[in-house]
Every structure is written in structure tokens, then in C-alpha cells.
Amino acid sequence: MSKVPTVTLSHGSEMPRVGLGTSPMNDTDAELAVSTALELGYRLIDTAENYRNEVGVGRALKGVPRDEVFVTSKFNKRWHSVDGARTAFEASAEKLGVEYLDLLLIHWPNPAQDQYVEAWRGLIALREAGLVRAIGTSNFKPAHLQRLIDETGVAPEVNQVQLSPVWAKAAEREFHAKHGIVTEAWSPLGKGTELLSHPAVLEIAKTHGRSPGQVVLRWETQQDVVPIPKSADRGRLADNLAVFDFDLSTEELAALTALDGTGKTAADSDRSGH
């Protein structure tokens, strides 16, 4: 079983540097995928209210000691208030069968609703109460994050964004680093793009005797990004975890970074969200 290295979040929690994403699995599929992932050594599991699979994820979590696994969930815009964040936490914790969450995120800022600062105040209160070990955001742009910092004095510990070589998010990563925010990547393998079949990726994979997916995940982990690739296939799950025993060269990292902007347009959190 692989031992995954961790990153220390700003409030002190240790988060594994690779995890498992579970969207858009249903309860049955999520239970199987998470169970397999835990057997292989995954210790970061990511779910969300909107995925509707927290019950299935929770069933799988019963197979490991609670303090050995880092459990993340996210909540929707209907809970964007101080009390709403508490309600969202309680619903997710009940479905997952846990007493606390390691990380709870605001899933989207939904700036048109203009309640994400209140949702953030709710998360701060949950962390102070010990119900959530770490707090963060998902799909927030630097402007959204800056507002949280300006109005509460508290920066998120994690911001989860759509990121891969075709969506390199350099400005976002620079902002995160400046404010002690860990960058977490959803769609880290460029879902819906030709990333894994790109000649540059294939050439680097051949050089290292690795899969294209491993090369892409290594590009992310070498830049202090925490990817959460989704898979239900045991072989791919194992491959996605085995990315810390080789290094890409400076030239290889640059060749992958040069793919930025070649994929379809990334999700725009000023215009979409739930």
C-alpha cells in the first residue's frame, strides 16, 4: 500500500497530496470506488452535497479508522449564511456517518447571490467549534478570495479549482501561495480535452516509462498542487497514487505548462455555480 505525502494547511491540518474525486458517481459506485481507493492507500476523499453520493462514501469510510482519512465535502448556495453553513455541515456529517469533517468548502461563490462572505463566516464558526478541522473554498477567483480576507481577516486554507496543464491557473496559484492557500485541482487530468493524448504528454510519459495520467499528475504535485482525480478502475487508481517516485525536469514542466489555454474554456464561477 502506497504512503502518500502530506501538505500542512495554514491552520495545522495535514492533507494528503493526492486524493480521490467522486463526481459524478452515485452512492453505489462511490462506495465501491472509495473502498478500493482506501485499500490502495488513498487517504483524501472528496465529495459534495451536490454529488448526492455522501451516503455511499460514508459506507466505504467505515472500513478505516476515522483519524486515518481526510474527508472533504462542499455545500451549495442555498446554505450561504452563517446558520446555513452549520445546517449544511450537519447534513453532510450525518450522511457520511462522521462526527467532524476534515475540510468543508463553499462549492461555488455564486457572486450574483452575494452571500458567500456570510457562508465564510459560518465556516469560521464551525472551525472554531471543532466540527470542521479545516475550511476552504471551491471555484473562487482571486477577487472573491480577496473579499473574504478583507471582510473577515481569515484566508481559506484550500481553494479547489479546475486545473490541469490546459488550465494552468498561474495567476490563481500565485495568489494562493501569497496568502497561504493550498491549491487543489478538480479535473486534474483535463476531462473533456485531448490532454492525455497530446504529443508533449506522450513523449514525456515514454521518457519516464509512465502513463500520460501519471505525468500530468506529477506536473501538478511538483508545483504544490493537490490533484483529486476521479476513477473507479483499480489499475488507474493505483497509477494515480504512484506519482511521487519520479521527477519531471524543468524543461518537461515547462513543456506541459505551455499547453495552457489549449483546452476548452474552463468553468467561469462568475457565471455558473450551484
C-alpha positions as CSV (number, residue, x, y, z in Angstrom):
1,M,0.0,0.0,0.0
2,S,1.4,3.4,-1.0
3,K,2.1,6.0,1.6
4,V,1.0,9.4,0.4
5,P,3.0,12.5,1.4
6,T,1.0,15.4,3.0
7,V,1.0,19.2,3.0
8,T,0.4,21.2,6.2
9,L,-2.5,23.6,5.9
10,S,-2.4,27.0,7.4
11,H,-4.4,26.0,10.5
12,G,-2.3,22.9,11.1
13,S,-4.1,20.0,9.4
14,E,-2.1,17.5,7.4
15,M,-3.8,16.9,4.0
16,P,-2.6,14.2,1.6
17,R,-1.1,15.5,-1.6
18,V,-3.2,13.3,-3.9
19,G,-6.9,12.3,-3.3
20,L,-9.9,10.7,-4.9
21,G,-12.6,12.8,-6.5
22,T,-16.1,11.2,-6.6
23,S,-18.2,13.3,-9.0
24,P,-20.5,12.2,-10.7
25,M,-20.6,8.8,-9.0
26,N,-23.9,7.6,-7.4
27,D,-23.9,6.1,-3.9
28,T,-23.3,2.5,-5.1
29,D,-20.4,3.5,-7.4
30,A,-18.9,5.8,-4.9
31,E,-18.9,3.2,-2.2
32,L,-17.0,0.7,-4.4
33,A,-14.5,3.3,-5.7
34,V,-13.8,4.7,-2.3
35,S,-13.4,1.3,-0.7
36,T,-11.0,0.3,-3.5
37,A,-9.1,3.6,-3.1
38,L,-8.8,3.2,0.6
39,E,-7.4,-0.4,0.2
40,L,-4.7,1.1,-2.2
41,G,-3.7,3.7,0.3
42,Y,-5.7,6.8,-0.6
43,R,-6.4,8.9,2.5
44,L,-8.0,12.0,1.0
45,I,-11.6,11.5,-0.2
46,D,-13.5,14.4,-1.8
47,T,-17.3,14.5,-2.1
48,A,-20.0,17.2,-2.0
49,E,-23.7,17.8,-1.3
50,N,-24.3,18.3,-5.0
51,Y,-22.8,14.9,-5.9
52,R,-25.6,13.1,-4.0
53,N,-23.2,10.3,-3.0
54,E,-22.2,11.2,0.6
55,V,-24.1,8.2,1.9
56,G,-22.2,5.8,-0.4
57,V,-18.9,7.5,0.5
58,G,-19.8,7.2,4.2
59,R,-20.4,3.4,3.9
60,A,-16.9,3.0,2.5
61,L,-15.3,5.1,5.2
62,K,-16.4,2.6,7.8
63,G,-13.6,0.4,6.6
64,V,-10.8,2.6,8.0
65,P,-10.2,4.3,11.4
66,R,-11.7,7.8,11.2
67,D,-8.5,9.6,12.1
68,E,-6.6,8.0,9.2
69,V,-8.7,9.5,6.4
70,F,-9.1,13.2,5.4
71,V,-12.7,13.7,4.4
72,T,-13.8,16.7,2.3
73,S,-17.3,17.9,1.4
74,K,-18.8,21.0,-0.1
75,F,-22.2,22.8,0.2
76,N,-24.5,24.6,-2.2
77,K,-25.6,28.2,-2.5
78,R,-28.9,27.7,-0.6
79,W,-26.8,27.4,2.6
80,H,-24.8,30.7,2.1
81,S,-25.4,32.1,5.5
82,V,-23.9,31.7,9.0
83,D,-26.6,29.3,10.1
84,G,-26.8,27.7,6.7
85,A,-23.2,26.6,6.8
86,R,-24.0,24.9,10.1
87,T,-27.1,23.2,8.6
88,A,-25.0,22.1,5.6
89,F,-22.3,20.6,7.8
90,E,-24.8,18.7,9.9
91,A,-26.5,17.2,6.8
92,S,-23.1,16.1,5.3
93,A,-21.8,14.7,8.5
94,E,-25.0,12.7,9.1
95,K,-24.9,11.3,5.5
96,L,-21.2,10.5,5.8
97,G,-21.6,9.0,9.3
98,V,-18.9,11.2,10.8
99,E,-18.7,13.5,13.8
100,Y,-16.5,16.0,12.1
101,L,-15.2,16.9,8.6
102,D,-11.5,17.4,7.9
103,L,-12.3,20.0,5.3
104,L,-15.6,21.8,4.3
105,L,-15.7,24.0,1.3
106,I,-18.1,26.6,-0.2
107,H,-18.7,24.8,-3.5
108,W,-19.2,28.0,-5.7
109,P,-19.1,31.7,-4.8
110,N,-22.3,32.5,-6.7
111,P,-21.5,36.2,-6.6
112,A,-24.9,37.2,-8.1
113,Q,-26.4,35.9,-4.8
114,D,-23.8,37.9,-2.9
115,Q,-23.9,35.7,0.3
116,Y,-20.5,33.9,0.1
117,V,-18.9,36.1,2.8
118,E,-21.7,35.1,5.2
119,A,-21.1,31.5,4.3
120,W,-17.5,32.0,5.1
121,R,-18.3,33.4,8.5
122,G,-20.3,30.3,9.1
123,L,-17.3,28.1,8.2
124,I,-15.1,30.1,10.5
125,A,-17.5,29.4,13.3
126,L,-17.6,25.7,12.5
127,R,-13.8,25.5,12.7
128,E,-13.8,27.4,16.0
129,A,-16.4,24.9,17.3
130,G,-14.1,22.0,16.3
131,L,-16.8,20.5,14.0
132,V,-14.6,21.1,10.9
133,R,-10.8,20.8,11.1
134,A,-10.1,22.9,8.0
135,I,-12.1,25.3,5.9
136,G,-11.9,26.5,2.3
137,T,-13.5,27.4,-0.9
138,S,-14.0,25.9,-4.4
139,N,-14.0,27.7,-7.7
140,F,-13.2,31.1,-6.1
141,K,-11.3,33.6,-8.1
142,P,-8.7,35.8,-6.5
143,A,-11.2,38.7,-6.3
144,H,-13.6,36.5,-4.4
145,L,-10.8,35.3,-2.1
146,Q,-9.6,38.8,-1.5
147,R,-13.0,39.9,-0.4
148,L,-13.1,37.1,2.2
149,I,-9.8,38.1,3.5
150,D,-10.7,41.9,3.6
151,E,-14.0,41.4,5.3
152,T,-13.1,38.6,7.8
153,G,-9.3,38.7,8.2
154,V,-9.3,34.9,7.5
155,A,-8.0,33.3,4.3
156,P,-9.2,29.9,3.2
157,E,-6.9,27.0,3.9
158,V,-7.7,25.4,0.5
159,N,-9.2,26.6,-2.8
160,Q,-10.2,23.9,-5.2
161,V,-10.2,24.9,-8.8
162,Q,-10.4,23.4,-12.3
163,L,-6.8,22.9,-13.1
164,S,-4.5,20.9,-15.4
165,P,-1.8,21.8,-17.9
166,V,-4.5,23.1,-20.2
167,W,-5.9,25.3,-17.4
168,A,-2.7,26.1,-15.6
169,K,-4.2,28.9,-13.5
170,A,-0.8,30.6,-12.9
171,A,-2.4,33.8,-11.5
172,E,-4.6,31.9,-9.2
173,R,-1.7,29.7,-7.9
174,E,0.4,32.8,-7.3
175,F,-2.4,34.5,-5.3
176,H,-2.9,31.3,-3.3
177,A,0.8,31.0,-2.5
178,K,0.9,34.6,-1.3
179,H,-1.9,34.0,1.1
180,G,-1.0,30.5,2.4
181,I,-3.9,28.9,0.5
182,V,-3.2,25.3,-0.8
183,T,-4.3,24.8,-4.4
184,E,-6.4,21.7,-5.0
185,A,-7.2,20.6,-8.6
186,W,-10.5,19.2,-9.8
187,S,-10.5,17.7,-13.3
188,P,-6.7,17.4,-13.0
189,L,-6.4,15.1,-16.0
190,G,-8.2,17.6,-18.3
191,K,-11.5,15.9,-18.7
192,G,-13.2,16.8,-21.9
193,T,-9.9,17.8,-23.6
194,E,-7.2,16.0,-25.6
195,L,-4.6,16.5,-22.9
196,L,-3.8,12.8,-22.2
197,S,-3.2,12.2,-25.9
198,H,-1.1,15.3,-26.6
199,P,2.3,14.6,-28.2
200,A,4.1,16.5,-25.5
201,V,2.5,14.4,-22.7
202,L,3.0,11.2,-24.6
203,E,6.7,12.0,-25.2
204,I,7.4,12.7,-21.5
205,A,5.4,9.6,-20.5
206,K,7.6,7.5,-22.8
207,T,10.8,9.0,-21.4
208,H,9.8,8.1,-17.8
209,G,8.1,4.8,-18.6
210,R,4.9,6.2,-17.0
211,S,1.3,6.7,-18.1
212,P,0.2,10.1,-19.5
213,G,-2.0,10.5,-16.5
214,Q,0.9,10.0,-14.1
215,V,2.9,12.6,-16.0
216,V,0.1,15.2,-15.7
217,L,-0.4,14.5,-12.0
218,R,3.3,14.8,-11.4
219,W,3.3,18.2,-13.1
220,E,0.7,19.3,-10.6
221,T,2.3,17.8,-7.5
222,Q,5.7,19.2,-8.3
223,Q,4.0,22.6,-8.3
224,D,2.4,22.1,-4.9
225,V,-1.0,21.5,-6.3
226,V,-3.1,18.7,-4.7
227,P,-4.9,16.8,-7.5
228,I,-8.1,14.8,-6.9
229,P,-8.5,12.6,-10.0
230,K,-11.7,10.5,-10.3
231,S,-11.5,6.9,-11.2
232,A,-13.3,3.7,-10.4
233,D,-10.8,1.4,-12.1
234,R,-8.4,-0.3,-9.7
235,G,-5.4,-0.1,-12.0
236,R,-5.9,3.6,-12.7
237,L,-6.5,4.3,-9.1
238,A,-3.1,2.7,-8.3
239,D,-1.4,4.6,-11.1
240,N,-2.8,7.9,-9.9
241,L,-1.4,7.4,-6.5
242,A,2.1,6.4,-7.7
243,V,3.4,9.7,-8.7
244,F,6.0,10.6,-6.1
245,D,8.8,8.3,-7.1
246,F,9.9,10.2,-10.2
247,D,10.5,13.8,-11.1
248,L,9.9,15.9,-14.2
249,S,12.7,18.1,-15.4
250,T,12.5,21.9,-15.6
251,E,12.2,21.5,-19.3
252,E,9.4,18.9,-19.1
253,L,7.5,21.0,-16.6
254,A,7.7,24.0,-19.0
255,A,6.6,21.9,-21.9
256,L,3.4,20.9,-20.0
257,T,2.8,24.5,-18.8
258,A,3.0,25.6,-22.4
259,L,-0.3,23.7,-23.0
260,D,-2.2,26.3,-21.0
261,G,-5.1,27.7,-23.0
262,T,-5.3,24.8,-25.4
263,G,-8.3,23.1,-23.9
264,K,-12.0,24.1,-23.9
265,T,-12.9,27.2,-21.9
266,A,-12.8,26.5,-18.2
267,A,-15.8,26.9,-15.9
268,D,-16.4,30.6,-15.0
269,S,-17.5,30.9,-11.4
270,D,-18.8,34.5,-12.0
271,R,-21.4,33.0,-14.3
272,S,-22.0,29.4,-13.1
273,G,-22.4,27.6,-9.8
274,H,-24.9,25.9,-7.6
